[in-house]
């Protein structure tokens, strides 16, 4: 069996009691049961958040590599590491809570460090209204989420209010993602029977999706 690589990015600020971390742990357990020889790389941005990008970082990113100063190379050093982790991954797992209806700041900082011109996308105005083009491809992204409220799906009572999953779906193409899977837990703030049922359903769906993903791995890895 050809070895593949899994990148697990965890974004919860909580180390204990985090439902999104629980889902990530179960994903890894299920994955290792079926593919024990695959490489698994962990990136805990909740525990060690990447720096937010700033003007100096942007100037370095938009300077051609052959013209960057030593300081600009230093500015981009973490970005280079994070991009390499994404580039090497066949499966990207992002486990994250919804904070204030969107992604945690630490996860947004990771996205900003990774989605970088001439690394994960290129830019050409000759393409007209769509000048950005991803340069990575063939990856699967598994989004494992937890939120306090519920009903963010189409037709739900909070439709249009949840920006976490739509944001991940939009940005995922610049991570080389061609297959997007979402498993989420809801009702966390209510702590009632609906929450318990949501946890059980998410765990069941996660195991089912992992099985399907392993079966169809050849269809969703880098060529």
N, C-alpha and C positions, 0 to 999 in steps of 0.2 A: 504494500500500500504506500503510495507516494505521500511523503510528509507534507502537511500544510501548516500554515501559521494563523493563529488566532490572536487578535489584539483586543484586550478588554480594557475599556476606559470607564472608570467609575467617577461619578461627579457629586455624590451626596456629601454634604458637609458633616453628616453623622457617620461615625464609625460603628456605633452600636445601635441596634434597633432600626436600621435602615432597610426598608422593603426593597428598594432598587438594588442594594448590595446583596440582599438575600437572593433575588432573582439571578444576579450575576454569578453568585456562588453555585446556585443550582445549574445554571447553564454550563459552567466549567465542569461540574460533577458529571452531568449527562454526557458532555462532549468527550471527556476523558474515558468514560466507560466504553464509548463506541470507537474512539480514535485515540488510544493512549499514547501514541508516538508523535502526535502533532505538537508543535511548539506553541506555547501559550505565553504571551507577553502582557504584563500588567502595567497600566498607567493610571495612577490614582490622582486625578486632578482635584478631587475633593479634599484630600489630605495635603497635597502639595500643588496648589494652583499655579499655573503658568503666569508669568507677568502679562499684564495688559499691554497691548501694542501702543506705541506712542509715535510722535513725529520723527524721532531719531530712527526707530525701527522701520517706519515706512520709507524713509529716505534710503536706508540700507537695502530694503527689499526691492526697491525700484532702480537701484544702481546695478548695472551689469556686473556679473560676478567678477569679470577680469579687471574691473575698475574699483572694486571695493577696498576700503582701507582696512587695516587690522582691527580697528575699533568697530567698523561696520560688520566685519565677520564675527566679532564677538557678540554684537547685538543679535545676530541671526543664529547663534550656535544652538540654542534650545530649539528654535524652530526647525533647524536642520535635523535634529535628533527625532523630534515628533513626526516630521514628514517621513523620515526613513522608516519609522515604526508603521505608519500607515501604508507606505509603499510596499513594505515586505508582507503585509497581512493579506490573507485570502478572505478571512472573516473578521469583521469589525463589530465588536459588541460594545454598545454604549449604554451603561446603566445610569439612570439619572432621575431625580425627583423633578417635579414641576414646582418652581419657585415663582410666586407672583405671576402665574399664568404663562411663564416662559422657562427658558433654560437657566440653570444657575450661572452666576458670573464666571465661575471657574471653568465651566464647560464652554462658555462663549469665548473665553480667553484662549482655550485650547483650539477651538475652531479658527480663531483669528490667526493663531500661530501656524496652523497647518495649511489653511487655504491661502496659498501664496503664488503670486504671479511667477511664471516660468518654472514653477515647481509642481503644482497640482492643477494649474490651468495656464493657458496662454491667451493673449489679447491681440486682436487684429481688426481694425476698423473696416478692412475690406470685406468683412462678413456682414456689414450692414448693421441692422438693429440688434444683432446677437454676436457681439465681438468676442465674448468669453467662450472658451472651449476647454473642457476638462482634458487633462493629459494622462490620467489614470483610468483604468477600466477593469471590469471583470470581478468586482468584489461584491460581497454580501454584507449588509448591515443589519444587525439585530438590535433594535431599540427596546430596552427594558425600563419601563417608567413606573412611577408611583405618584399619585396626586391625592390631595385632601378632599376634593369635591368629585363630581361625576357628571356624565352626560355631555362630554365635549365633542362627541362624534356628530356626524350629520344627522339632524333631526333630534338631537339631544337637547336637554333644557339649557345647557351651557354652550350650545353650538356657536362657534365663532370666537369664544373666549379663550380657548386653549391654544397657545402658540408654540408649545414645546415640540410636539410631533410634526406639525407642518414645517417648522423651521428645520428640524433634522432632515425631513424629506427633501426640502429644497436644497440644503447645503450638501446633502449626501452625494450628489452627482460630482461634486468637486473633490470627493474622496475616492472616486472611481467606483461608486456603488451602482450596481445594475439590478440588485434584488434587495428590497427593503421589507423587513419583518418587524412588526410591533406587537409586543406583549405588555399590557399595563395593569396595574392595580389601582382601583379607585376607592372612594368613600373613607379614606384614612382618618379624616377629622371626625367622622360620625362614630367610628368604632362600634358598629352595630352588626347585625346579621348580614347586611348587604356587603359590608367590608370583608367579613369572614368568607362569604361566598366569592367575592372578587379575588381574594388571595388564592382560594382553591382553584378557581377557574384559570387564573394566570399561570399557576404552577402546572396545571394539566396542559394548557395551551403551549407552554414553553417546552415541556417534554415532547409533545407532539411535533412541534416545529423543529426542534433539534433533530428528531428522527428523520423528518422529511428533508431537512437541510443536508444531513449526512448522506442520505440516499441520492440526492440530486447534486452532490458537491461538484461533480465534473461539469455541470451546466452553469455554475456560478463562480468559478475561480478564474484567476487570470489565465489567458491563453498562453 
